[in-house]
């Protein structure tokens, strides 16, 4: 699962050795640090030779509670503008690039579904 929030971008997958736990990964330390602070997860470890440089692990229920808290914290009418206000224009620009790619996917779907 990819998760874009106003406090960062995370990638979450099933833990390969511990059923019921998830591996939470990030490209930017501040993103995973915010997750760790919010959830009490172990401090992130640096994995420089992996696809995502930073990672921690938590029970899936801890991650589910984090998702619920993120949903309850939505206080904005425009996600990209909220990201710009909280994380700066550089981050918002990157998120906009993702938005554009997914907008292109929508246009492809419209062409093939018509």
C-alpha positions, 0 to 999 in steps of 0.5 A, a space after each residue: 500500500 502506498 499512503 500519501 498524507 500531509 505528513 509524508 509518503 509511506 509504503 507498507 507491506 506484509 512483514 515477510 517473517 512475522 505474520 500479523 505485522 507490517 513493514 513500514 517503509 519511507 524514502 525520506 526519514 522525516 516521513 517515517 519519523 512522523 509515523 514512529 512518533 504518531 504510533 510509538 513504532 521503533 525508531 526507523 532503521 536506515 537500509 541504504 541498499 534497499 528500494 526504500 531507505 528507511 523502515 520500521 515494523 509494527 503490528 498490523 493493528 497499530 498501522 490500522 489505528 494510524 490509518 483511522 487517525 489519519 482519516 479523522 484528521 482530514 481538515 482540508 478541502 484540497 490535499 495538494 494545498 494542505 501538503 504545500 502548507 504543511 510540507 512546502 511547495 517542493 513536496 506538493 510539486 512531487 505529489 502533483 506529479 503523482 496526481 498527474 500520472 493518475 489523472 492520465 490513468 483516468 483519461 486512459 480509462 475514459 477512452 477504453 470504457 466509453 
